[in-house]
Amino acid sequence: MSRIDPPVGEDDLQAYFDGRLAADRRATVERYLNDHPTAADDLARDGAALAELRSRLAFKAAEPIPARLRVSSIRAGLRGQRLARLRSVAAVCAWLALGGIGGWLASGLLASPQPEPVRVARMADDAIAAYRTFVVEVVHPVEVRADEQAHLVGWLSKRLRTPIDVPDLTSLGYRLMGGRLLPGHTGPAAMLMYDDDAGTRLTLYVKTDEIEETAFQFVEKDGVSAFLWRDRGLGYVVSAATPREALMPIARLVHDELERRPGAAPPNQL
């Protein structure tokens, strides 16, 4: 029995315009455009508008990456955050030393230089800081774009020394924009960025060396919501400038998509 192609819809036309269709589906869309000159004219006008926009922004794309977006600048900012945390810990320890049980408590702190709450809070802070830095970028929001997804996955997996998966969020209206490599406290981290038709962007932050597994945790900082969890040596943070109830289904889908990868352990209770 011959296969019947599904009707051509807006998603097909947008994917055709973006050059994201497979060869067989592209041929179907081209036949549709030949039979529907109005739709073809609309795409032609969109293409002309895009070409004009690219021409106007060409000078911007040719500019060097701003210094604040360079890895060295981000690393310097993270060092400043670490120093601020160390000063806070030192002040607390000094006050504890004045108490009758200061020595006993201080020894407990020294025995655990990176207690779990501190590690989790640090991961959330780093993820939200990365979100704030790159989500506002127009020309350089990502290092590798979604049309090079295979290269992006291979590159990030190699640098993090563990397989990195790209969750499919199209069922919730979010498309992969691309990703980038980030510096971390214990090694490199990865960030994937998505957006929807309304221009809302969200990020998935992934880092290694997270031994303890945790269930979902929610944090909110200056208007940015984030769900984070740790599983099989990796830490994940989903961040967006959306309310908690809007971000929850997205974080659940990311979690479920990652759990479906080969060799995944049974999912945590969310």
C-alpha positions as CSV (number, residue, x, y, z in Angstrom):
1,M,0.0,0.0,0.0
2,S,1.4,3.4,-1.0
3,R,2.0,5.9,1.8
4,I,-0.3,8.9,1.9
5,D,1.5,12.2,2.8
6,P,-0.3,14.2,5.5
7,P,-1.7,17.6,4.5
8,V,0.7,20.5,4.3
9,G,0.2,22.9,7.3
10,E,1.8,26.0,8.8
11,D,4.5,23.9,10.6
12,D,5.6,22.5,7.2
13,L,5.7,25.9,5.6
14,Q,7.7,27.3,8.5
15,A,10.1,24.4,8.4
16,Y,10.5,24.7,4.6
17,F,11.2,28.4,5.0
18,D,13.8,27.6,7.7
19,G,15.4,24.8,5.6
20,R,14.6,22.1,8.2
21,L,12.5,19.7,6.1
22,A,13.6,16.3,5.0
23,A,14.0,15.8,1.3
24,D,10.8,13.8,0.7
25,R,8.7,16.2,2.8
26,R,10.3,19.2,1.0
27,A,9.2,17.8,-2.3
28,T,5.7,17.6,-1.0
29,V,5.7,21.2,0.2
30,E,7.1,22.4,-3.1
31,R,4.3,20.7,-5.0
32,Y,1.9,22.3,-2.6
33,L,3.4,25.7,-3.3
34,N,3.2,25.2,-7.0
35,D,-0.5,24.5,-6.6
36,H,-1.1,27.4,-4.2
37,P,0.5,30.6,-5.5
38,T,-0.8,32.7,-2.7
39,A,1.1,30.7,-0.1
40,A,4.2,30.8,-2.4
41,D,3.9,34.6,-2.6
42,D,3.7,34.8,1.2
43,L,6.8,32.8,1.6
44,A,8.6,34.9,-1.0
45,R,7.7,38.1,0.9
46,D,8.9,36.5,4.2
47,G,12.1,35.6,2.5
48,A,12.6,39.1,1.2
49,A,11.9,40.6,4.6
50,L,14.4,38.2,6.3
51,A,17.0,39.1,3.7
52,E,16.5,42.8,4.3
53,L,16.7,42.2,8.1
54,R,19.9,40.3,7.7
55,S,21.4,43.0,5.5
56,R,20.6,45.6,8.1
57,L,22.1,43.5,10.9
58,A,25.1,42.4,9.0
59,F,27.3,45.0,10.7
60,K,26.2,43.6,14.0
61,A,27.0,40.0,13.2
62,A,30.4,41.0,12.0
63,E,31.3,42.6,15.3
64,P,33.5,40.6,17.7
65,I,31.8,38.8,20.6
66,P,31.4,41.3,23.5
67,A,34.0,41.0,26.2
68,R,31.3,40.2,28.8
69,L,30.3,37.1,26.9
70,R,33.7,35.6,26.6
71,V,34.5,32.6,28.7
72,S,37.3,34.4,30.5
73,S,34.9,37.1,31.7
74,I,32.3,34.6,32.8
75,R,35.0,32.7,34.7
76,A,36.2,35.9,36.4
77,G,32.6,36.6,37.5
78,L,32.2,33.1,38.9
79,R,35.5,33.6,40.8
80,G,34.1,36.8,42.3
81,Q,30.9,34.9,43.5
82,R,33.1,32.2,45.1
83,L,35.1,34.8,47.0
84,A,31.9,36.4,48.2
85,R,30.6,33.1,49.5
86,L,33.9,32.3,51.2
87,R,33.9,35.6,53.0
88,S,30.3,34.9,54.2
89,V,31.4,31.4,55.5
90,A,34.5,32.9,57.2
91,A,32.3,35.5,59.0
92,V,29.9,32.8,60.2
93,C,32.8,30.7,61.5
94,A,34.3,33.6,63.3
95,W,31.0,34.2,65.2
96,L,30.7,30.5,66.0
97,A,34.2,30.6,67.4
98,L,33.0,33.1,70.0
99,G,30.4,30.7,71.4
100,G,30.9,27.9,73.9
101,I,30.4,25.3,71.2
102,G,32.1,27.2,68.4
103,G,35.0,24.8,68.1
104,W,32.8,21.8,67.8
105,L,30.5,23.4,65.2
106,A,33.5,24.7,63.2
107,S,35.1,21.3,63.1
108,G,31.8,19.9,61.7
109,L,31.8,22.6,59.0
110,L,35.4,22.0,58.1
111,A,34.7,18.3,57.7
112,S,32.2,19.1,55.0
113,P,33.6,21.9,52.9
114,Q,30.9,21.5,50.3
115,P,27.6,20.5,52.1
116,E,24.8,19.5,49.8
117,P,22.7,22.6,50.3
118,V,25.7,24.7,49.3
119,R,26.3,22.6,46.2
120,V,22.7,22.8,45.1
121,A,22.4,26.5,45.7
122,R,25.6,27.1,43.8
123,M,24.3,25.0,40.8
124,A,21.1,27.1,40.8
125,D,23.0,30.4,41.0
126,D,25.3,29.5,38.2
127,A,22.4,28.3,35.9
128,I,20.4,31.5,36.6
129,A,23.4,33.7,36.0
130,A,24.0,32.0,32.7
131,Y,20.4,32.4,31.8
132,R,20.5,36.1,32.5
133,T,23.7,36.6,30.6
134,F,22.7,34.9,27.3
135,V,18.9,35.0,27.0
136,V,18.9,38.7,26.2
137,E,21.5,38.2,23.4
138,V,20.2,38.8,19.8
139,V,23.2,37.9,17.7
140,H,25.1,35.5,19.9
141,P,22.7,33.7,22.3
142,V,24.3,30.4,21.5
143,E,27.7,29.2,20.2
144,V,26.4,26.3,18.0
145,R,23.0,26.7,16.4
146,A,20.3,24.0,16.3
147,D,20.9,23.3,12.6
148,E,24.2,21.8,13.7
149,Q,22.7,19.7,16.4
150,A,24.8,16.6,15.8
151,H,28.0,18.7,16.1
152,L,26.6,20.4,19.2
153,V,25.8,17.2,21.0
154,G,29.2,15.6,20.1
155,W,31.1,18.7,21.1
156,L,29.4,19.1,24.5
157,S,29.5,15.4,25.2
158,K,33.2,15.4,24.5
159,R,34.0,18.4,26.7
160,L,31.8,17.2,29.6
161,R,33.1,13.6,29.1
162,T,29.6,12.2,29.3
163,P,26.7,11.8,26.8
164,I,24.6,14.9,26.5
165,D,21.0,14.6,25.3
166,V,18.9,17.2,23.8
167,P,15.3,17.0,25.0
168,D,12.5,17.4,22.4
169,L,10.2,20.1,23.7
170,T,8.2,20.7,20.5
171,S,5.1,19.2,22.1
172,L,5.0,22.3,24.4
173,G,5.8,24.7,21.6
174,Y,9.5,25.2,22.3
175,R,12.2,24.7,19.6
176,L,15.9,24.2,20.2
177,M,17.9,27.3,19.4
178,G,21.3,25.8,20.1
179,G,23.8,25.6,22.9
180,R,27.1,26.6,24.4
181,L,29.9,25.5,26.7
182,L,30.2,27.2,30.1
183,P,32.9,27.2,32.8
184,G,31.9,25.5,36.1
185,H,33.3,25.1,39.6
186,T,34.3,21.5,39.1
187,G,34.6,21.4,35.3
188,P,32.8,22.6,32.2
189,A,29.1,22.8,32.0
190,A,26.6,22.9,29.1
191,M,23.7,25.1,28.3
192,L,20.9,24.5,25.8
193,M,18.5,27.3,24.8
194,Y,15.0,27.0,23.5
195,D,12.3,29.5,22.4
196,D,8.7,29.5,21.3
197,D,6.6,31.4,18.8
198,A,6.1,34.2,21.3
199,G,9.9,34.7,21.7
200,T,10.0,33.3,25.2
201,R,13.3,31.7,25.9
202,L,14.3,29.0,28.4
203,T,17.6,27.2,29.2
204,L,18.6,23.8,30.3
205,Y,21.9,23.9,32.3
206,V,23.8,20.6,32.7
207,K,26.9,20.0,34.8
208,T,28.9,16.9,35.9
209,D,30.3,15.7,39.3
210,E,26.9,15.7,41.0
211,I,27.1,12.4,43.0
212,E,24.1,12.7,45.2
213,E,20.7,12.3,43.5
214,T,17.8,14.6,44.4
215,A,14.2,15.1,43.5
216,F,12.8,18.3,42.0
217,Q,13.6,21.5,43.8
218,F,12.3,25.0,42.9
219,V,14.0,28.3,43.3
220,E,13.1,31.8,42.2
221,K,15.5,34.7,42.0
222,D,14.6,38.2,40.8
223,G,11.9,37.1,38.5
224,V,13.7,34.0,37.1
225,S,12.2,30.6,38.0
226,A,14.2,27.4,38.0
227,F,13.6,23.7,38.7
228,L,16.7,21.7,39.5
229,W,17.5,18.1,40.2
230,R,20.5,15.7,40.2
231,D,20.5,12.2,38.6
232,R,23.3,9.7,37.8
233,G,26.2,12.1,38.3
234,L,24.7,15.0,36.4
235,G,22.9,18.2,37.7
236,Y,20.1,19.8,35.7
237,V,18.5,23.2,35.9
238,V,15.6,24.4,33.8
239,S,15.3,28.2,33.9
240,A,12.9,30.8,32.5
241,A,11.3,34.1,33.4
242,T,8.0,32.5,33.9
243,P,5.8,31.6,36.9
244,R,6.4,28.3,38.7
245,E,3.2,26.7,37.4
246,A,4.1,27.5,33.8
247,L,7.7,26.1,34.2
248,M,6.7,22.9,36.0
249,P,5.3,21.0,32.9
250,I,8.4,22.0,30.9
251,A,10.7,20.8,33.6
252,R,8.7,17.5,33.9
253,L,9.0,17.0,30.1
254,V,12.8,17.6,30.2
255,H,13.1,15.1,33.0
256,D,11.0,12.5,31.2
257,E,12.9,13.0,27.9
258,L,16.2,12.5,29.7
259,E,14.9,9.4,31.5
260,R,14.1,7.8,28.1
261,R,17.7,7.7,27.0
262,P,19.4,4.2,26.8
263,G,20.4,2.8,30.2
264,A,18.4,5.4,32.2
265,A,17.6,4.5,35.7
266,P,13.9,4.4,36.9
267,P,12.6,8.0,37.1
268,N,12.5,9.8,40.4
269,Q,9.3,10.8,42.1
270,L,8.6,14.4,41.0
